[in-house]
Amino acid sequence: MNDHAPPGAPEPGSEAFEAELRDEIRRELQTHGDGSAQSEIVELRDVWLSFGDHEVLRGVSLRVARGGTLCILGGSGVGKSTILRLMLRLLLPDRGEVLIEGRDISAVSRPEALALRERMGMVFQGSALFDSLNVFDNVAFPLYEHTRLGDGEVRDRVEEVLSFVDLDPTMVLPLLPSALSGGMRKRVAIARAIVHRPPILLFDEPTSGLDPITTRRIDELILKLRRELHVCVVVVTHDVRSAARIATETALLKDGKIIFSGTPEEMHATEDRYVRAFRG
Amino acid sequence: MRSNAFWRSGEHTSIPRRAPKIVPDGSARRSAARLARDAIFRMAFAVESYFRLFLRVARACLSRPFYRGDLVQQMDTIGVASIFIVMLTGLFTGMVLALQAAVEMERFGATVYIGRLVGASTIRELGPVLTALIVTGRAGAGMAAALGAMRVTEQVDALRTMGVDPIRKLVVPRFLAALVMLPVVTIIGDAIAILGGLLIAVLTLDFTAQLYINSVWETLAQTGFVLTVIPIDLIQGLAKPFAFGGIIALTSCFHGLRAEGGTEGVGRATTRAVVTSSILILAVDYFLTQILLVMFQW
């Protein structure tokens, strides 16, 4: 089954389009003058974490401004996904603070943590769609769990987000996840993550295992999320090209520490040997 | 070992986790004593996690939210879908019991008591235990595999990120469904087993159906009644599957939610679930029998 691109969607490979979009995002970030727009919505302060005797994170500090897109880069097994799990409080740090909209999610009570989780949408590496539910039930799941919307409103909202991620609702709604291609599963997962309109979106390796064209489409979708929904995005990836397309900030993780932090252009310009080796 | 996120992980009581493996420091060969100590440590951790899960499930059964749709679906999966295989098992068990009893009792001219033997052994022991073992192999394995697959494909984590407690959503409906449906399918299995004995008694031993049924009823009646109409034997026969239902659901969900390591891990979790459930059923059957014997003073 093929992905369905929207009519008039930008051609994959249009470097000029992406550059323009990135500049537009930066301009937007700079022009917000009300203070709130510039405040950090997600922040890690000196976070340490170990599994047994294995130290995974050693004093990691990160911050993402409201409306920004942070790409956390690094090799396999360095603890990139662990950072997302800390943000969601699926893990607790040994030391340090994980601030979500100014509140330490690792220190608040469980009901407060659940409330903070509802402020985030997560797209897992393998999409993590519920096998036994069709696309409609998957995407509607957060709405049925946390809102009292009627069936009609839920259906409208589900169709709206599926259209947003460039899927034809009438075609995909009754399908089970097993009947979808990798790219479509990823889009449905994104639809599920944004259906309750969270201000923060977390992506774990969103383009892993996808072909270059689908990768571009997912990247464009992340840019579109940022541009049209004004959400804060944190992306964990090892794909440097993808990061260069979508990020307003990048951070490179190695041996449990952030060894580089800056814009994609700064990353491209740096002379650090490891960074240069990593970007290839 | 230092305290770390593994031990203090968010909502660590909600997901039964596997004890961390002890990593050798490389400075010395691990002694047999240390291996034994590690094994005991892991086992103690697993037992603690199991009881922690039980307490969380018990608490969740008493508070909102409830997932009624999931409960009905699980009653169908665990109970209704198991009825045919339980009936088959019951039929052949009853027939074999009657055949074997006939051989032994004929020596003493006591074939008239075949109904008693088939009825008593089926209702008190064989019915509940065999049904539980069959449901373990069928539904318990399915539960462990389904939850294991959800765990390794991050679906359980996805539930948690959406603010949904996996215990309430996944474990409680299965637990309640098993508690309700195990006694139901056990009664059906018992009835079919007694019917199997009747077939043998009538077709091969030239019994009348009335004689056989009277013999079965005498067994049920001899231990007395509760509330004047419910035979005490039947109470015992229903108390056991109630407990076995809880064991099957809890053990299967416990191992399913601890699955790790991809599809191979799901397979391991499923095997563990079936083996542990089967052993627990047989062990708990012994202790329950002792307790019930004391309670009803047989």
Interface residues (C-beta under 8 A of the other chain):
Chain A: L49 S50 F51 G52 D53 H54 R85 L88 R89 L90 L91 L92 P93 D94 S106 R110 A113 L114 A115 R117 E118 M120 M122 F124 Q125 G126 A128 L129 F130 D131 F141 P142 E145 H146
Chain B: M1 R2 S3 N4 A5 F6 R8 S9 G10 E11 P20 K21 V23 A149 M150 T153 E154 Q155 D157 A158 R160 T161 M162 G163 V164
